[in-house]
Amino acid sequence: MQITTQAGIHYLHLVGLDQRAAVAVAPFGSETPIAKSVDLMVDQLDGYDKAVAHAKKTGALTPEGIAQHTAVLRTAAQRAIDSAMQGIGATRAAIDAERQSLFAVPTLDAGDAAGAARDREIRERFTQLPQVQRDQLRNEIAQGARDDLLHALLRDPFGGPDHKAAKAIWNGKVATANAEVIKRLDAAEHEIGWAASVAGALHQVLDRYTKAQPRPPRKTEDPTYLNANA
């Protein structure tokens, strides 16, 4: 495999497989588990490519023979890609779960009828206020006051404009209070997006090469078998 880099893009030329791929340079170095799984994909595919290139150069094997001779390496490359994609999926699910938990709306305890009634009363009184007063209360919520009103609007089971405005305020407050956590989650999402694009590109390379190879004859198509059973 020959690699050239230009403007943040690695251009991979797999000599043996006669395939090319363009992948973005790792955004965060090579010490994270995701980056290491990408390195393993590239290394395994490189080993397979070199074995195919060497077999082609010697000229001692037919295309079918090369496929059989390098089958173990091809399987290792495919397994590395599959494993990386599974890890990417698991990491993405974990990020989504953490983000959802972070922005989750405060809930009432199950069976808290008094709390539900209080929320409903707060929402009804709020909707009856003039628009000027409602805007003033939204400003107070945004500045950290009136959590009782904010939570009641957030827990409105019917949604609506007031709920939407409260959710926007809530999300802003959570993001401000957890800036470092949000930054970490955003960086992790960026990294798995990069890793997924690399895995997809390498999978396509392997798939294209495999499909272009001659299919080994089935037993009933083998001339030796046909002659022996004529």
N, C-alpha and C positions, 0 to 999 in steps of 0.2 A: 504494500500500500504506500502510495506517495501522497504526501499532504503538503499543500501550499495554503498560505493564509493571506487574506487581503480584506481590509475594511471590516474586521471582526467576523469574517466567515472562513471556515476551514473547507477547502476543496479537496475531497478524497478521491484519489484515482486508484481503483483496485485493479492492478495489472492482470492478475490471473483470471479474475472474474469478468474483466473487460467492462467494468461498470464505474460510474461516477456518482458522487453525491456531494451536496453542499450542506454544511451544518454550521450553526452559530457557535462561536467560541464560548466556552463555559463562563457564565457571568460571575461566579463566586469562587473561582479557584477549584482545586481538585481534592479538598479534604472532607467534603460532606459525603454522607452515604450515597446520596443520589448521584453526585459527580463520580464517585468511585464505581457505581454500577454502570455508568456511561463509559468510563475507561475500560471496564471489563468487556463490554459489548464490542468496543473498537478493537481491543486486543485480540479477542476471540475471532472476530471477522478478519483481522489482519493475518492471524495464523492460518486460517482457512485459505485466504487469498494467496498467501505465499506458497502454501502446499500445492495449490492448483497451478500457480505460475511455474513452479519447479517441475511438476509433472508434465506440463505442456512443453517446457523447454527441452526436456530429455527426449521427448517424442517416443517413449517406449510403450505408452499406453494409449488405447483408444479413448474416445470421450466417455464411453460407458465405464471403461477401466479406471479413468481418472475419478469419475463420480463414486465408484465403489472404494477406491483407494483413499479418498478424502472424506468419506461419509461421516466418520467419527468427528472430524473437525467441523464439518458443516452442522452436525447435530449440536455440538458444543456452542457454536456461534448462535444458532437459533435459540438454544436454551438460555443463553446469556441475555438475548433480546427479550425473550418471554419473561424471564425473571425480573429484568429491569422494568418492564411495562407493568408487571404486577406490583412491584414496589412503588412505582409512580402512582398507580391507582390507589394503593393503600395510604400513601402520603397525602394525596389529594383529599381522600375521604376524611383523614384525621384533621387536616386544615379546615375543611368545611365544617366539621363538627365543633372544633374549637371556636371558630368564628361565630357560628350560630349560638353557641353557649354564651359567648361574650356579649352578644347583642340581644340575648333573650329578654323578653319583657317580664318584669316582676309579676308573679302570679299570687293569687290568694290560696290559702290552704283549702284542701278539698272539704266541702261542706260548710265553708264560712259564709253562711247566709247573711249574717249581719254586714260583713265586709262587702258582699255583692250588692246589698241594698244601699250601703253608703256610697259605693261607686256610682250606682244608678242615679241616686239623688244628686250627686256632684255633677254628673254629666247633664242631667235635666236642667239644673240651675244655670250651668254654664251656657247651654244653648239658648236660654231665655234672656241672656244679657245682651245689651246693645253691642254692635260690632266694635265700637271704640273700646269698651271695657274688655271684650274678649281679646282684642289685640294687645291691650295692656297686660292682661294676665299671661298671654303667650310670651311676652317679653320677660315677665317676671320668672316664668318657668325656665326660659333659656338662660337666665342669669343664676339659676340654682335654687329658686324659691318655689313654693307651692308643689312639692312632690306629690301631695295627695291628689291634686288636680291632674298632674301629669300621669300618674299611675291609673287613675280612673279613666282617662281618655285612652290610654294605651290598652286598657282591658275592655274597651267597647267591643262587644261581640259582633256588632253590625258594621264596623269600620266607618267610612265616611270621611269628609274633609278634615274634621277636627282630629280624628284618629290619625289620619295621614300626617297632619302638621305635628302632632305630638310625637309620632314615630320618628320624624325627621329631627326633632329636638333631641329625643332620646338617643338616637344614633350619633348625633354630634357630641353629646355629653360623654357617651361611652368611648368614642374615638379619642376625645381630648384626654380623658382620664387614663386611657390605656394606649398612649401613643407608641410606646416601645413594643408592646405586644402586636399592635397593628402593623408596625414596620416589619417585625419578624415574619408575620403571616404573609404580608405582601411579597417579601423577599423569597419566602419558601414557594409561593405560588409562581413567581417568576422563574424560579429554578426548575420546578417540575414541568412548567410549560416548555422550557428549553429542552429538558431531558426527553419529554414526550416527542418533540419534533425530531430529535436525534434518533430515538428508537424507531420512529416511523420511517425515517429516511433509510436507516440501515436495514430494516425489515423489507422495504421495497427493493433494495439492492439485492438482497439474498433471494427474494421471491422472483425477481426478474431473471436472475442467472439460472435459478433452478428450473423455471418454466422453459428457458431457452435450450436446455440440454435434451439430447435424444432420450426417449423413453426406452428403458431396457425391455427387450421382447418378453411377452408373457410365455409361459411354458408351452402353450399350444401353438405359439407362433415361432418357436425355436426350431430351425431346420433340423438340428440333431434329434430333437424329440420327434419331429414329424417323420423323419426317415426311419427311426427305430420302431415307430408304431404304425408304419405304412402296411 
